[in-house]
Amino acid sequence: MDAISSWWVNLFGHCHPYINDALVDQLNKIEHVMFAGFTHEPAVELAERLTQITPGNLDHCFFASDGSSATEIALKMSFHYWQLYGNTDKINFISLRNGYHGETLGSLSVTEIPFFKQTYAPLLRSTKYMPSPDWRNISDNETHLEFALKAASELESFLSKHHTQTAAFILEPIVQAAGGMGMYHPIYLQRARAICDKYQVHLIADEIAVGFGRTGKMFACEHAEIVPDLLCLAKGLTGGYLPLSVVMTTDKIYQAFYQDEVSKAFVHSHSHTGNALACRASLATLDLIEQYNVIEANQAKIDYLNQLALPLQSHSSVKNFRNCGMIWAFEVETDDPQFSNNFFQKALEKQLLLRPLGKTVYFMPPYIINEYEIEHLVNSVLQIINLQ
Ligand SMILES: *Cc1c(COP(=O)(O)O)cnc(C)c1O
């Protein structure tokens, strides 16, 4: 049982007959066609449907092939937008400590996890990292809310000094996934939106891991009822079947590039941009999200897992047990330097694919998980932890 959805991409399990059929059908129509001065039905339909389900006025889609490319596009688009309006000093980006946005050079620059970037540091642009609102770093007597507000006030104090050189602030809304499933209070997003507005800095929401119902809302930004200037989607976008990403933005940003002069247009091309098979897998995934009524149906599964996980939550070796939608995580107190790998092996013996991030064990199951499978998952993990 793939209890981490193959690195968070899979929404409805492997080889889902409905997505399989859609792909076979698409294969017999058109597999791929270049996306320059050209288009195809699945891409148009996907763009239309995404604009309907995403928050606010994110009415334009720019397709690419994977999550890292989506980050690159959002950064380039923000920078270029400010250039077009004469804000030529706005050439820097800021992001959150312990944030992850991909591993190509631009996206790695805004990623702040040493494991990924240490070796390549000399190749990367310098980025300023804002304190993370991740409540694992809370001190005694402090609430999640107070901690998030404190992080937001540090963001404000930075931008009050440096906004004229800052193009955009990129963050993972609500859950910092690769950073160990760190979760934070939505007030931070609300404050970040207000501060970015005040100082004319774009807010880029990287929902590559958390979009499409993962946090219990269709998009994580909805927890704070905010609309970013740029929204990055990938991973679950195709139900995990094929690589595809999209950057969504407002008409205001789109219009800035709608010019005849090439240097004023947004130039970013990938050979497989808007691949027809990937778009079709994505349309089938959106159908399933609607048919299964995912947001509501998942709630019963979330409640059931939380109830079964009470012994895990109160276990003496378990710290910071947390849950947000279809994401659960906790730290295990252990002296085993090979904990992650050993846990992975022990889970495999119990027919479970789990891959802790360091000492953080997390569950991110596909939405088709049933009660029996939830029992198997939680009970097996309890057994492994008890043997620690
Ligand atoms: C996975 C991930 C990316 C990178 O996506 P790839 O498709 O692996 O390049 C970027 N941001 C976040 C938040 C991610 O979880």
The ligand as an ORCA input file, in Angstrom:
! r2SCAN-3c Opt
* xyz 0 1
  C       7.717     18.402     -5.304
  C       7.683     19.859     -5.107
  C       8.242     20.742     -6.053
  C       8.995     20.261     -7.266
  O       8.207     19.514     -8.142
  P       8.911     18.489     -9.182
  O       7.800     18.051    -10.073
  O       9.461     17.372     -8.321
  O       9.980     19.248     -9.877
  C       8.129     22.097     -5.821
  N       7.494     22.565     -4.748
  C       6.925     21.760     -3.829
  C       6.199     22.358     -2.665
  C       7.029     20.376     -3.959
  O       6.525     19.579     -3.013
*
